Amino acid sequence: MRPRKSAENLRVMENATDYQTWRTHAVDMDALEGMDVWKGNPSSPFYQHTLIQQRLINLRNWRKAGDWAQLIFSLREGLHRNLGNLANPELYKHTRVGTKFLIDAYITEVTSLLDYVCDNDIPDLPYSEKMMFFRHTGQSFGRSALMLSGGANMGMFHIGVIKALREQKLLPRVISGSSAGSVVAACVGTRKDNELDALFQGDDMDFHLWTRLGLREMIKQKSIMDIHQLERFLRKNIGEYTFEEAFKRTKRIINITVSPVDKNQHARLLNYLTTPHLLVWSAVLASCSVPGLFPPVRLMTKDRLGHEKPYMASIRWVDGAIESDLPAQRLGELYNVNHHIVSQTNPHVLPFITDQTRKDGWALFLTDVIKDEVKYRSKQVLQLASYGLNAGIVKGLLEGTVAVVDQQYYGDVTIHPKVRLKDYQRILGNLSQSEFQEWVLAGERATWPKIAMIRDQTIIGQTLEDCIIRLKKQRSKRTVEA
């Protein structure tokens, strides 16, 4: 009976179209496999369970005694993202949903205490000190970002990832994108929350963006696809917002990577801080300009009167994934990001990614060794081939390929699709509505097994951020009432 029950659960999970259905049967599978016993036993070599257990006991005792001064002192001193190695991914490889009950209890207690301190008057904690507590603790804890890779049509997978995270209230405010990922980041970052459902369904999307040039135009423009058709697609689906206007409209912090053609420039991360008046569609156009497919482009901005004009007119820009597919370092510098959720769909990267959710023993280890060796040797061959060449097209291509191969394509949590040969065959064609929906559902299904880990790793940081927003609103309300 049990094997039949397990097979039924697996079948339902594989075909689920919503998270709740998937989760219900995944939890049932964990119970059938005896994982509740593992969850209930707090000990594990992968984190300091005694430290977490004692902190949980202390927090509960101080709350019961009403000792808020000690509670706030302890929270300010001890809230760190990876306290006791809580973020260790090994803690999430044993089960399909969740991890140790102790970890769940500790995170729930901390977020509950933070919400209480934010929303209630605490003796000897005036507003200014309360705000300082949340600001300093938030700065120390850091924040999360969602990073969307390139991937042409495979990038529609990102929309499913965003849909799944948003439904569970886990979508970070900081979102970066390169190439295809920049299209999705811009579409999300220019739409208000009540406009996102239409995006997820594809109701307001025009999928006609790939138009092949004739032979004469290919030779003239040194590219295969029509950049003007791509520009029309982006203007229609993103709008004429600048980065600053998009931020004010949605409060989401979108970041788009672009790479310069000129070697005396560096890859740039475009956002409302670095280029507030730059047009978002223009940044996406540059980030999607894959050499050979589309020609390099100029960036466009708005002047003080709102008129469109070139930004650094002498410089041309191309695909951001060439040098900075996942701009983790720059996000850390600008926004205090120290936790990265990566949605990875780059076609050249996917064959080298291994799903880390479940343990696979020696098979996983040997596969990773082989993949790492292939990547390392490929880089060596490319570098060797570029030696002795003067500046030129061949040397530029080789150096660009080395830059692509040598990047870090993983995050603290990495979500990626299971791709088939036919997905590569359709990577540049115009998508149908049904193909778009297939990619969205694939993104959701790939995200669901990571939801518990993402929640545990991000919910404290998100709570700190939300508390600061609520405190600002409380002060504004009191000022108006006064």
Order of alpha helices (4+ residues) and beta strands (2+ residues): alpha-alpha-alpha-alpha-alpha-alpha-alpha-beta-alpha-beta-alpha-alpha-alpha-alpha-alpha-beta-beta-alpha-beta-beta-beta-alpha-alpha-beta-alpha-alpha-beta-alpha-alpha-alpha
